[in-house]
Amino acid sequence: MSSNIITFDGPSGVGKGTIAMMVAEKFGYKYLDSGSLYRSLALKLYEKNNNFDTVLENLDQWTNDIIIDFKYIKGQKFQIFVNGEDYSEKIRTEQVAILASKIAKDKRARDMLEVYQRNYLDGSGLVADGRDMGTKVFREANIKFYLTASVEKRAERRLNQLKDQGISANLPNLIHKLMLRDKADMERINSPLMPAKDAVIIDTSDISVSEVFDKTINIINKRKRKIYE
């Protein structure tokens, strides 16, 4: 096991990306947003061929010239590039999220992106967030978290994000979309969304970001002390 790898898994809207990034900055670790990989691959495939179902049928053919690169500079946003083009902002749409959910079901896509994620690990410390970081990609991690929250609270958060972006949306529709995404993630055959057996589960429904952060830091420090005792 490795105490230099910290994983955060959970469904959309629980705040795992925000907390994972804060933890990475706290300890000076690298940060990996695995969801951006799936979104970027899905969007690039869609741009190459608008018939997404055809792409999935011939995935190897469509991915052989796709190069994904990602980086996180302390104090700045996580950035992701596809074939040299910055995809950091264009992947943050509901449409791309739906495409990413489809690509995430495909074992070939998951295997391809797992290589990217494993290659990001260089021994300097890593905080990774996603849906199978602790259960599949970084199973050797000694410190694992699974964040959860009610679907209503998660939809409210997403609604506020969209409003800030000037995008109109309604709460019932967002709740419905999140429930469909949860179902797809939890029931897929390859790496379904679930807590790792050794993960600490935190419900973020009714606590602030700072409270979640403080709780995770306390747990991490206790785990680290125990490892080095």
HELIX and SHEET records of a PDB file:
HELIX    1   1 LYS A   16  PHE A   27  1                                  12    
HELIX    2   2 SER A   34  LYS A   48  1                                  15    
HELIX    3   3 PHE A   52  GLU A   57  1                                   6    
HELIX    4   4 LEU A   59  THR A   63  1                                   5    
HELIX    5   5 GLU A   94  ILE A  103  1                                  10    
HELIX    6   6 LYS A  107  ASN A  119  1                                  13    
HELIX    7   7 MET A  133  VAL A  137  3                                   5    
HELIX    8   8 VAL A  151  ASP A  164  1                                  14    
HELIX    9   9 LEU A  171  GLU A  187  1                                  17    
HELIX   10  10 VAL A  209  TYR A  228  1                                  20    
SHEET    1   A 5 LYS A  30  ASP A  33  0                                        
SHEET    2   A 5 LEU A 126  GLY A 130  1                                        
SHEET    3   A 5 SER A   2  ASP A   9  1                                        
SHEET    4   A 5 ALA A 141  THR A 148  1                                        
SHEET    5   A 5 VAL A 200  ASP A 203  1                                        
SHEET    1   B 3 ILE A  68  TYR A  72  0                                        
SHEET    2   B 3 PHE A  78  VAL A  82 -1                                        
SHEET    3   B 3 GLU A  85  ASP A  86 -1                                        
END                                                                             
